[in-house]
């Protein structure tokens, strides 16, 4: 199952940069579990961001400790792969509809185990 609607480029960029609020981040991460196209785009954005960070002389000069220098050195060793990340393995014991990761972990169990409450009225 692949989604027909996708987050905008600005949302994917914010997600890749780690600047999304928690609800948006959870929504995008859940979408990425189902969408190879958006997973590939986020991987590309993360690779570009990593390359920019690694090549930034200002970031390397302002490093306060050797830990950041080690991370930057490791980023230089990362190969950029254009292939989309593989889809996560789904739990066959999960009843349909499938709740993809990371939403399943966020909920703490299958939908059947949740205590649902009525919120408002449709009348």
Secondary structure, 3 states (H helix, E strand, C coil): CCCCCCCCHHHHHHHHHCCCCHHHHHHHHHHHHHCHHHHHHHHHHHHHHHHHHHHCHHHHHCCCCHHHHHHHHHHHHCCCCCCCCCCCCCCCCCCCCCCCCCHHHHHCCCHHHCCCCCCCCCC
